[in-house]
Amino acid sequence: MNFCIFCGNKLIGNEVFCPKCGKRLDNIHIEVPVKKLIQDELKDIKKSSLNEEKEFVNEKNTLKDKTKNHTVKEIQNVTRDSSIEDKEMSVLTDEREIVEDPQNIAIKRDNFETKNHIVEEKQSIEKDNSVKNNDISVSPDKQEKVEKLQNTTIEENKDEVKDYIVKKGQNTVESTSNRKGSIQTSRDDKISTFSNIKNDKPKNIDKVDNLMVDSSIKKSSDTGRLSTNTRIYLGKRLTGNKKIYWEYGNPQLPNKHMLVTGKSGQGKTYFLQTIMWELSKNKVSSLVIDYTDSYLNNELDDDFKNKMGKKLKEVIVYQEKLPINPFKIQKRFLPGLVLTETPEDMVDRIIEVLDFIFHLGIQQKSLARRIMLKGYKNNPTDYTLTQFKEQLLETNSGENVYSRMSVLLDRDPFTYQSSFDWSKVFNYEGTVTILQMVQYQRQIQNTMIEFLLWDLFYHSQTKKDGTIYPIFLDEIQNLNFSSSSPTVKILREGRKFGWSGIFATQAMSSIKGEVDALYNAAEQIHFLPPEDQVSSLAGYIAPNAKEKNIFEARLTRLKKGQCIMSGPILDTDLDTKNLINTNKMISIDSFENR
């Protein structure tokens, strides 16, 4: 087949002038198998690219092997170095096995001395007669240095070793990734050149798959109107002084619940106030249900009150009563289905609460249920606990039931306002509403809390506007944790409806029922626990059984204002997109530094 030497137009073979470009041919023709040439060239490109890709994979595997072999050498070398890179890295749980014998590793770092140097430093200070009764009274600079040395442990140095090794591995992967990018660019340039010859994109050419694939991010259903960039500042690491955040708006967060533990006087209440303030700064409103008197106005931190200003609201329930109706027929919304309580369902729910708090016997429980159901059906719109009390006293054996619950029935702390608007409390104005239950007896307080949580739980299911419901509950060991209780429902199902339960307790061992539901809280803050709970708590938060003893030691040496943060964090040094589960010892920052 002949073609024009000037434009490549297909010719019959004896033209004087090209019918397309009009140029004189003088019977000069050229035979150019263009299509075959392009196909051959493209095959060569594909073959060359695949060879380059194989070369890259082989190079990557070789580097991996070298990295593994290099790990042992790095551990040995790090112990000899006087310091390691100052940049702090967090370590993935799976990478904990890199260090075989952490007890034998003692490294030096820019801001930290070896264990022997700690002893030398302290001896030097003792010679100056500056240490008395374990209270170091030296110059501020020297005291700060000693405190840093005292806080340094072999276990924390072990983290630094692992961080250093992980960083080395990442640099290797980054170098390999850059090599791959260079190969891909070269290959794309070649394809583009031959595509222009045909004035069309080449087809049927396989592309090299990316070897490094970013994990997909699944958006959770509880993010709502909250910005995905919302971060709640918790405190600073004891080593490195790096800030640690609760990634509150991150869609990868399993839930927005927080568990706070620790014995009295360790800073739990102060810490919870900092969380309220951080939420308020992010325009998230929260509710505090206070039945411990810890959040009375005169008990709150002055800096907290000054920062909150008019956004801090206090409601004294003893004066205004609780604006809910326990006898309200509730609705539950399931996908494509709405379930409405029957009177029997509603009465059973109320009797379960009363039985948990007042410990009714089997016959007393049955009698109370029968009387309440009959009374409600006779007066469904205006039924109250006061009417229930009157009906008990009019019934044989009802007086025994009344005597069990008289402390509640004689006071009846509800307004029976069925249309109370919770959206006034939970908005995006950054308010903190303290529902103060002072003056009521503990049994009445617990009853109100159970009914309040049920009412709010059902309310949250009716809203589809992305509202977030941060609820602060202290001393939760007094609440009901049975499988059918509102607390457990919130912990296990609340994420779907925007719940963010912040639960605090001194004694985990005192909680009866579904205790494991509490450990489902994605964010956990553990202050110094009671001595009899150190072992069980360490068993929950340790990544594996081998490290339980390590966490027992860490828990017991926590000071006031210090805690162990256990949960997912965003460490851009390791991964810029994905949260990483970790445990960090942190110090709670004061309001002045926030």
Residue, then its C-alpha position, 0 to 999 in steps of 0.5 A: m500500500n502506498f502513501c503520500i510522502f508529505c501527508g501520509n494519505k493513502l494512494i492508488g499508486n500512479e497519481v501525479f498530485c496528492p488528492k489530499c494535500g495537492k503536492r506534486l508526487d512525480n510518481i514518488h510514493i512511499e510504502v509505510p505500514v503505519k498501523k503495524l509500526i505503532q502496534d510494534e512500538l506499543k508492544d515494546i513500550k508495554k514490555s519495557s514498562l513491565n520489565e521496569e515494574k518487575e525491577f521496581v518490585n524486586e528492588k522493593n522486596t530487596l529493600k524490605d529484606k534489608t530493612k528487616n535485617h537492618t532492624v537488629k543492627e539499628i537497635q544495637n546502634v541506637t543504644r550506643d548513640s548519644s541521641i536520636e532524632d527529636k521528632e516524636m512518632s507513635v507506634l502501631t500496635d502491630e509493630r510492638e513485636i519489633v523490640e524483642d527484649p525492651q528491658n535491656i534497651a536504654i537509649k539516650r535522646d536529646n532531651f533525656e538522659t540514661k538511667n545512670h545519669i538520673v542517679e548521678e544528677k540526683q546525687s549531685i543535687e543531694k550534695d547541694n542539700s537541696v533535696k528534703n523529704n523528696d521535695i526538690s527545692v533547687s533552681p527552677d531550671k534544675q528542678e525542671k530537668v530533674e522532673k524530666l529525668q524522673n519521668t523518663t523510663i526504660e519503657e518510654n525509651k523503648d517507644e523511642v527505639k520503635d519510633y526510630i526504627v519505624k521512621k527508617g522503614q518509612n523512609t525506605v518505602e518513601s524512596t521506593s515510592n519515588r522510584k515507582g513514580s519515576i518509572q510511571t512518568s517515563r512510561d506515560d511519556k512514551i505512550s503519549t508520544f506514540s499516541n500523537i502519531k495516530n492522533d488517538k489514545p492507544k487502547n488495550i494497554d494495561k496500566v501498572d497498578n499502584l503498589m501503595v493504596d490509601s485505605s478508604i474512609k467510611k463516613s459514620s452516620d453520627t457526624g451530622r453537621l459537625s465538621t470532620n476537622t473538629r478536634i478536642y484537645l486533651g493534653k500533652r504527652l509526658t515525653g516529648n510534650k506533644k499535644i494529643y487530641w480526641e478526633y471528635g469529628n473524624p468519620q473514622l471514629p467508632n463512636k463519640h463515647m468517652l470513659v473516664t476512670g480514677k480515684s477521687g482527687q486525681g483531676k477527673t472533674y477538672f478534666l471534664q470541665t476542660i472537655m466541656w470548654e473544648l466542645s463549647k469552643n467548637k460550637v457543640s452544646s452539652l448537658v451535665i447531669d449532676y447528682t454528685d454536687s461536683y458541678l455546683n456553681n461554687e465547686l466549678d473552676d473559676d477559669f472555666k466559669n470565666k471562659m464560659g460566661k453566659k454560655l454556662k446555664e444551671v437548672i435547679v431541678y428541686q425548684e423547677k422539677l424535671p420537665i418530662n413525662p415518664f408515662k409518655i408513649q415512646k416511638r422507636f424508629l428502625p429502617g423503614l419501620v416505626l415501632t410505637e409502644t403499647p401501654e403494656d410496653m411503657v408500663d414494663r419499662i417504668i416498672e423495670v426502672l423502679d425495680f432496679i432502684f427500689h428492689l421490689g419483690i416478685q409479688q410487689k413488682s407484679l402488683a405494681r405493674r397491674i395497678m399502674l397499667k389499670g390506672y393509666k388505661n383509665n386516664p392515659t392523658d393525665y396519669t402521674l406517680t401521685q395517682f399511682k400512689e393513691q391507687l396503691l394505698e386503696t388496694n390490698s397489699g398495695e401499702n407494702v409496695y408504697s412503703r418501698m417507694s414512698v421516698l419517690l411517690d411522696r415527692d413526685p419530681f416530674t412536671y409531666q410536660s410531654s412536649f419539652d423541646w430538647s433542641k433548646v439544650f442541644n444546639y450549635e451555640g456551644t452552651v453547657t447546661i448543668l441539670q442540678m439534682v441537689q437536695y433530692q435523695r439518691q434514690i430519687q436522683n437515680t430514678m430521674i436520671e433513668f427516666l430522663l435518659w429514656d426520654l432523651f434516647y427516644h427523642s434522639q431517634t426522631k431527629k434526622d438533623g445531625t444533632i450531637y448529644p454530649i451527656f456528662l455523667d459522673e459516678i456512673q456506678n450508681l446507674n443501671f447497666s442491665s442489658s435493657s437499661p438506657t445507659v447500655k442502649i446509649l453505649r451500644e446503639g447511641r452512635k447511630f443517633g448522635w450520642s456522645g456519652i462521657f461517663a466517669t467513675q471512681a470504681m469500675s468494680s462497683i458497676k453491676g451488669e453490662v460493664d463491657a459496654l463501657y469499654n466499647a467507648a472509643e476514647q478512654i482516660h484513666f487517672l490513678p485508680p484505686e489499688d485493688q483495681v490496677s490489675s483489672l484495668a491494666g488487663y483491659i487497656a494493655p494491647n496484649a497479655k505480655e504488656k499487662n505488667i507494663f501498664e500496671a506500672r504506668l497506672t500506679r505511678l500516675k500523679k495528679g493531673q496525669c492519665i493514660m489516654s487509650g484510643p484512636i489518634l491522628d499521627t501525621d508522622l505515621d499516617t496522614k489519613n487514618l486514625i491509629n489506636t494507641n496508648k499515651m501517658i499525658s498531662i492535662d493542660s490548665f485552662e490558662n494554656r488552652 
